[in-house]
Amino acid sequence: MTAAVADFRPVSASAGKTKKRDGIPEIVLEKTPDVLLALGERKRPGQTIVGFAAETDDLVANARQKLEKKHVDPVVANDVSAPGVGFGHTTNAVTILGADGSFSEVPLADTGLIAGAVLDSVMRFRTGRETQ
């Protein structure tokens, strides 16, 4: 699921420019709808939903929790605090956890290679066998 939806959003937006002379504004946040959870709860038989988890700590534990709570198969997790990984890079390193108990780590690589590893994991899940 690559919706890239933020977990929180401002409760209200300013109608105009906020002036410095008025001081630092207080920004109150609210939770956004959980798109991935909603899709996982409505998953049809035979449908595969891939979730993504950008984490900064407890990578595997947080990814496993997302895998189970959101009903995805698999979840692709990356430690966005690691060098060369995550946002703003042409490289990434991921850990792929499957609903079938599978687990694989893909070391730092070009994002095209990472995408291939994700697709391979989906094929393994859907067919129940290893891919080339």
N, C-alpha and C positions, 0 to 999 in steps of 0.2 A: 504494500500500500504506500504509494509515494505521493500522498496528498499534500505533504509538507504543511499540515495544519498546525498552527500554534496551539499550545496547551491552554494559554490564557489570552485574553484580549481586554482592552480598556472598557470599563463599564460605560463611559461616555466619552465623546469626542468634542473637542473645542470647535465652536462655529467659526472662529477666526484665529489669527495669530496670537499666541501667548507671549506677552511682553515681559522682558527681564525685569522691568521696574515693578511688576506685580509679584515678584518673588518666585521661588521654585514651586511649581504646581504639584499637588498631590495626585498621583495616578492610582486609581483603584482598579483592580483587575477582577475578572470573573472567568470561570472555566468556559472553554469552548465545547461544543458537542464532540463526542468521541466517535468520529467517522469510522475508524477501524473496528471498534467494538460493535457498532450498529451493523456493519456489514458482516462481521463474524457471527453475530446472533441470527442473521438471516441467510446464512450460507446454505446454498442448495446442494443436494447430493451430487457428488462428482465435481463440485466446484473447488478450485484451489485458490486460497487467498494468501498472499505473501505479505507479511508485516515487516516493518523496519524499525529498529530501535537505536537511536543515537544516544549513547550513554557517556558518562564521564567517570563512573565508578560502578563496581559490582556488575560488570558487563554480563557475565553468564547468568547470574541470579536474576537480574532485572529482565534480561531477554527471555529467560524461561518463564518468568511470571507473566510477561506479555503474551507469550505463546499460549499459555494455558487460559488466561483471562479473556483474551480477545478471539479465541477459536481460530487461529491462523495455522497454516502449515506450508512453509516454515516461517521462522522469523530470522531476519538478517540483522545482526547487531554489529555496531562499530563503536570504538572508543574514540569519540571526537576530540578528546584531549591529547591523543597521541600525535607525534610529529608525522606530517604527511597524510593524515587520515581525516576524512570527513569533509565538511564544508570548505569551499575555496581551494580545493586541491584536485589535481587530475589523477591522483592515486588514492587508494583506500586499502584498508585491511579489515576483514570481516570475520565474524564467527556465525555460522549458520546452524541453527538448531531446528530440527524437524519434529513435527507432531508425532512421528513414528519412533522417536527416541534418537534419531541420527544426530551427529554432531561433527562439524568440520570447521577447520580454521583455514582461512585463505590469507597468506601473508601479504605484506605491502605489494601492490601491483597496480597497473593501469586500470582505470575504471571499466574499460572494455572487458578485461580479463575477469574482473570481479563480477560483471553482469553475466558472463558466461558461466561462472561457478554457481551463481544464483539460479540460472536456468537449468543447469545440470541437476541441482538439488530438487527443483520442481519436477523434473523428468523422473528422477529416482523415486520421489514420493508417489507420483501418479502411476508409474509402471511397476514399482516394487522391485526394480533391478538397477544395477550399476550402469552408468553411461560411459561412453568412451572418452 
